[in-house]
Amino acid sequence: MKILYFSWIKDKLGKSEENIILQEQIKTVEQLVIFLQNKNDIYKDIFKDNKIIKVSINMEVSNFKDSISDQDEIAFFPPMTGG
């Protein structure tokens, strides 16, 4: 699975993307976030409030309850503003 990070999320992690092998028990974005939070304190800090983070699955805006698979591309980004 490819995970993309944008804006301040990318800055805090020090990387714009990573590839992981999705564990069998991870079936939703929410479960993926829990997996990431367990990696280290930086992920814990980033994902402490999912209300300030948006997610897309395969370039479609999604939510944290949506299903995912190992072949998906997941992106995390802050809410977008218009202008």
C-alpha positions as a Markdown table, in Angstrom:
| # | Residue | x | y | z |
|---|---|---|---|---|
| 1 | Met | 0.0 | 0.0 | 0.0 |
| 2 | Lys | 1.2 | 3.5 | -0.8 |
| 3 | Ile | 0.6 | 6.2 | 1.7 |
| 4 | Leu | 1.0 | 9.9 | 0.7 |
| 5 | Tyr | 1.4 | 12.7 | 3.2 |
| 6 | Phe | 0.8 | 16.4 | 2.4 |
| 7 | Ser | 1.4 | 19.8 | 4.0 |
| 8 | Trp | 2.2 | 19.9 | 7.8 |
| 9 | Ile | 1.7 | 16.1 | 8.0 |
| 10 | Lys | 4.6 | 15.6 | 5.5 |
| 11 | Asp | 6.7 | 18.2 | 7.4 |
| 12 | Lys | 6.2 | 16.5 | 10.8 |
| 13 | Leu | 7.0 | 13.1 | 9.4 |
| 14 | Gly | 9.9 | 14.3 | 7.2 |
| 15 | Lys | 8.6 | 12.3 | 4.2 |
| 16 | Ser | 6.0 | 12.7 | 1.6 |
| 17 | Glu | 5.2 | 9.0 | 1.1 |
| 18 | Glu | 5.8 | 5.5 | 2.3 |
| 19 | Asn | 5.0 | 2.0 | 1.2 |
| 20 | Ile | 3.7 | -0.6 | 3.7 |
| 21 | Ile | 2.5 | -4.2 | 3.5 |
| 22 | Leu | -1.0 | -4.0 | 4.9 |
| 23 | Gln | -1.6 | -6.4 | 7.7 |
| 24 | Glu | -4.6 | -8.7 | 7.2 |
| 25 | Gln | -6.5 | -7.3 | 10.2 |
| 26 | Ile | -6.4 | -3.8 | 8.8 |
| 27 | Lys | -9.6 | -3.3 | 6.8 |
| 28 | Thr | -10.4 | 0.5 | 7.3 |
| 29 | Val | -8.6 | 3.8 | 7.2 |
| 30 | Glu | -9.3 | 4.1 | 10.9 |
| 31 | Gln | -7.5 | 0.8 | 11.6 |
| 32 | Leu | -4.6 | 1.9 | 9.4 |
| 33 | Val | -4.3 | 5.1 | 11.5 |
| 34 | Ile | -4.2 | 3.0 | 14.7 |
| 35 | Phe | -1.4 | 0.9 | 13.1 |
| 36 | Leu | 0.5 | 4.0 | 12.2 |
| 37 | Gln | 0.0 | 5.5 | 15.7 |
| 38 | Asn | 1.6 | 2.4 | 17.1 |
| 39 | Lys | 4.8 | 3.0 | 15.0 |
| 40 | Asn | 6.0 | 5.9 | 17.0 |
| 41 | Asp | 5.2 | 9.2 | 18.9 |
| 42 | Ile | 5.3 | 11.3 | 15.7 |
| 43 | Tyr | 2.4 | 9.4 | 14.2 |
| 44 | Lys | 0.6 | 9.5 | 17.5 |
| 45 | Asp | 0.9 | 13.3 | 17.5 |
| 46 | Ile | -0.2 | 13.7 | 13.9 |
| 47 | Phe | -3.2 | 11.5 | 14.2 |
| 48 | Lys | -4.3 | 12.5 | 17.7 |
| 49 | Asp | -7.3 | 14.4 | 16.2 |
| 50 | Asn | -8.7 | 13.0 | 13.0 |
| 51 | Lys | -11.1 | 15.9 | 12.7 |
| 52 | Ile | -8.2 | 18.1 | 11.4 |
| 53 | Ile | -7.1 | 15.5 | 8.8 |
| 54 | Lys | -8.7 | 14.5 | 5.6 |
| 55 | Val | -8.2 | 11.2 | 3.7 |
| 56 | Ser | -8.5 | 10.0 | 0.2 |
| 57 | Ile | -8.5 | 6.5 | -1.2 |
| 58 | Asn | -7.2 | 6.2 | -4.8 |
| 59 | Met | -7.6 | 10.0 | -5.3 |
| 60 | Glu | -11.2 | 10.1 | -4.0 |
| 61 | Val | -12.1 | 12.0 | -0.9 |
| 62 | Ser | -13.1 | 9.4 | 1.7 |
| 63 | Asn | -13.6 | 9.0 | 5.4 |
| 64 | Phe | -12.0 | 7.0 | 8.2 |
| 65 | Lys | -14.6 | 4.3 | 8.2 |
| 66 | Asp | -14.1 | 3.4 | 4.6 |
| 67 | Ser | -12.6 | 0.0 | 3.6 |
| 68 | Ile | -9.1 | -0.3 | 2.2 |
| 69 | Ser | -7.0 | -3.0 | 0.5 |
| 70 | Asp | -3.3 | -3.5 | 0.0 |
| 71 | Gln | -3.5 | -2.2 | -3.5 |
| 72 | Asp | -5.0 | 1.2 | -2.5 |
| 73 | Glu | -3.2 | 4.5 | -2.5 |
| 74 | Ile | -4.1 | 6.4 | 0.7 |
| 75 | Ala | -3.4 | 10.1 | 1.1 |
| 76 | Phe | -3.6 | 12.2 | 4.3 |
| 77 | Phe | -3.9 | 16.0 | 4.2 |
| 78 | Pro | -5.3 | 18.9 | 6.1 |
| 79 | Pro | -8.7 | 20.3 | 5.2 |
| 80 | Met | -8.6 | 22.3 | 1.9 |
| 81 | Thr | -9.6 | 26.0 | 1.9 |
| 82 | Gly | -11.0 | 27.9 | -1.1 |
| 83 | Gly | -10.0 | 31.3 | -2.2 |
